Amino acid sequence: MGQASRLAEACQAGRPGTTSKAIVREVRLTPVVTTIVECRTAVAAAKKAGQTVGFVPTMGALHEGHAALVRSAKAKTGYVVVSIFVNPTQFGPNEDFHRYPRTLESDRSLCAAAGADLIFAPTPAEMYPEFSVAVVDVPKFDEKLEGPSRPGHFRGVCTVVLKLFNIVIPDLAVFGQKDAQQARIIRQMVRDLNVPVTVQIDPTVREPDGLAMSSRNRYLSPEQRTAAPAIYRALAAIRERALGGEIDVARLESALAADLAAIPGARLDYARIVDADTLDALPRFDRPALAVVAVFLGSTRLIDNVLIP
């Protein structure tokens, strides 16, 4: 049967006088709310029904790494909220706020497939009404690694995450290890401010070639995308050397920086090995450590890390 015949048959299906019936399957997309009142109302209904609430905060442009976080939250809670909000207060003046990808429709499909129950996608005006002045700082932790390169970034992150926690009031919030410093700072904020939520940090999700999944990977040119997996290979090599008995942190940091600088087109921001808990410099491997890097490929800044137990 040709395509035209199949189309005609499909058009006739279900009409009076025909014997065949069209089978229509509606694709269920995750519902979206845009106001704080709507979000709180939906979450309150879920809690009234006896469900625990999981939460995955994102800026959208979702990928399989985000889907893994949603599935993880769904495995432990009955009702999962995903926030999609490109937060202006965590971007510096020369960063990519205006060009950061906004892909709400495809995000809805990914959320539905992963099991999310609600998307909260507020506007900046909803999150930051006129005359909003309160902010959240977590000193000490935000002054190193990403801090010097992105002044004010973690103030914006902590402020919006605390606001989202106060809106959603989740039992469990799930973040990814790729943003290791962010995860550590949020855990500290939750502890210090007695926020009644369990924070779970899940492993970094990677492409088959090792590149950490990131919404910013779509900025990479084909040549840069080919080069990018070398970032993880350099981190993995340092971890293997440490696990093999090398204890001189300065020597390993130097080797890591050299490997990253050798990536075609790469410009190193930093390559450090730090205490996994305090994020302070680590003179020797006598406690869990974190090898953490930031590398530019063209104008795209990529971060990654590995834990060294």
N, C-alpha and C positions, 0 to 999 in steps of 0.2 A: 504494500500500500504506500502511495506517495505521500509527501508531507502535506500537500493540499487536501488530499482525501482524509488524512488523519485529523487535520484541523477542522474540516467540515463535520466529521463525525463527532468531534469534541463539542462543537457548537450546538449540534442537535441533541446531545446527551441531556436527558432530564427534561426536555420539552414535552408538552402534552402530545400524546399519540406516539411517542417513541418508547422503545422497550429498554434501552440502555440508560444508565444513570451515571452522571459524572461524580467522581469521588473528589471532593475538595477537602484538602487538609490545610487548616489555617496554622501558619507558623506563629507560635506564641513568642512575642518579644517581651523582655523584661519591662514592666511598667516604669515610667519616669515621672518623678515629681520634681518641682523646681522651687518650692517654698519650704521654709522651716516648718510652718504649721502643717503642711501636707505630710512631710516626712515624719514629724512627731506623731501625727494621727495614725499613719500606717504602722509605725513601730509599736505604738500603744495597743493597737488592735492585735498585733502578733503576740505581744506579751500577755494580753488578756486571755488569749487562746492557749496560753501555757508554753509558748515557744521561747527558747533562748535566742539571743540576737548576736549574729556575727557581723563584722564590719571590715570592709576593705577600702581604704581611702586611696583614690587615684586621681591623676590629672587627665585621664582618658587616653586616646590613641592606644587602646588596649591590645595586648598580644598574649601569647601562650603563658608567659610568666605571670601576668595578671590572672589569667584563667586558673592557673595552679593555686594561686592564693584564694580565689573564690571557692574552688573545690575543697581546699583545706578548711576554710571557714564553714562550709556546708557540712563537712564530715563531723563537725563538733557542735553545730548549732542548728536550730530549726528554721531560722529566718535570717537571710543574709542581705545586708544593704551594701551597695557599692556606691561610693561618691565619685562623681566625675566633675572636677572643678579645677580649671587652670588658674592657680592661685597667684594673683599679681604681686603679692607682697613678698614672695620668695624669689622673684627674679630681679637681677640687677639691671641697671640702665642700659647696658650693652649686651644683654642676654636675649634669648629667643622667645620672649613672651608672645609677641604678636604673630610670629610664624609657627609657634608650637601647634602641632596638628590637632584639629578638632574633628572627631570622627564619630559622632554620637550614634548614628544609625548602625554602623558596623559594631560599635561597642555594645549596643543593645543585643545584637545577635550573639556575640561572644558571651555576654553575661547570661543570656538565656541558656546557652549550651552548657555553661559551667554550673548552673543551678542558682544564680542570684535571684532574689525575690523582689528587689526594689533597687532602682537607681535614683540617687539624689543628685540632681544636676542644677545647682543654684547659679544665679548670676552674681557677678562681683557686688552689685548693689544689695543683693539679698544677704550676702555674707558680711559685707562691710557697709552698713548704713552710714549716712552722713554723720560726721563728727565722731566716728569710731577712733579711739585713741589708745585703748588698752592693748598691750603686747605681752608676749611671753618670751623671756630669755632664760637660757640654761647656761650660765657662765662656765668657763673652764672647758667644757666639752666642745663648745662651738668656736673656740679660738685657735684650733689647730686643723691640720689637713685641709678640708674644704674651706675652713673659716677665712684664711687670708685671701684666697682666690675669689670667694663669694661673700663679701661682707654683708651682713644682714640676712643672709639666706635662711639660716636656721631660726632666726627670730620669726620670719614669715612662716616657716614650716610649723614651728611649735604653736604659734598663735592660731593658725588655721586648723591644725589637728585637734587642739584643745576645744576650739569652737565646734568642730564636727563631733567630737566625743560628747559634748554637752547637748548637741542636737539629737544625735542618734541614741545615745546612752546604751552602747553595746555591752554585752557580757564579754565578748572576745573581739580583739582587733588583730588582724593579720598583716604583717609587713614582710618585705623581702630582704634577704641578707645583702643583696647587691648594694643597697644604700646603707652600708654598715654603720657609718657615723650617724646618719639620721636615725636608724633603729636604736642605737645606743642612747642618743639624746632623748628620744621619745620615752624609752624605758625610764630614764632618770626623771623626766618631767612627771610621768605617771606616779612614780614613787614619791617624789618630793611634794607633789600637790594632792596626794591621796585620791587620785582619780580611780573610781571603782570599775576598772576594766582590766582584764588579763591581756597582756601584749604577747603575741606569738611571732617569732621571727623564723620564717621558712627559708630553706636553702635557695641560692640563686639558680634560676632556670637558664639553661644555656642552649644555644643553637648546636646542631650536631658537630660543628667545627670548634666549639668551645666558646665562641663569643657570647658574653652575657646578653640576654635579651633586654632591649631597651627601646622605648618609643623613639629615641633619637637616632637609632640605627638607620632609620629611613632617610636620614640626611646624607648618609655616606654615598659617595660615588662608587661605581663598580670596582675601581682600583682600590679605593679606601676600604671597601667591604672585604676585598680579598686580603688586605693587609691586617685588618682588625683582629682576627683570631690570635695573632702573635702576642697580643696583650695577655691573654689568659695563659698561653704557652710559657711566657716569661714568668708569670706568677707561679704556675705549676712547677716549673724547674727550680725556683727558689724554695718552694715548699719541700720538694724532694731532697734538696741539699740540706735543709734544716733537719728533716727527719732522718737523714743519713748521718748526722752527727756534727755538722758545721754549727758552731755556736757563736761565731763572730758576726754580730748583727751588722756592724758597719760594712764589713766585707760583702755580706749578702745584699745590703741595700745598694752598694756600688755596682754589684753585678746585675741587679734588677734594673737599675737606671740605665746601665749600658745596653742591656738587651732591649729595653723599650726604645731607647734613642736610635737603635739600629733598624727599627721598623721603617720601611719606606714611607716618607711623607709625615712621620710622626714628630710631634713636639711635646716634650715631657713637661708636665706641670709639677708633679711630685711622685716620688716612689719611696714609701716609708714602711718600716716594720715596727709595730707599736704594741703595747699591752692591749690585749683584746677587751679588757674591761675599762681601763682608765683612758685609753688612747694616748697615753704618754709614751715618750721614747723608751725603747727597751734596750738596755745595755747587753743583755745576754738572754738566751732561751732558758728561763727557769720558771716560766708560767705560760699559759695560753697566749698566743700572739696573733696578730692580724697583719698580713702584708697587703697594703692598700695603695692604689695608684690612680692617677688622673692623667690622661693623655689626649692631646689634640690630634685629630686627623683632619687636616684642612681646618675649617672653622668649627667642626663638631668635637665637643669635649666628651670623652667617654671615661667612666669610672669603673673600677672592678676591684675585687679583693679575694683573698683566700685566707681561711683560718689555718693556723699552724698549731695543732694541739700539743 
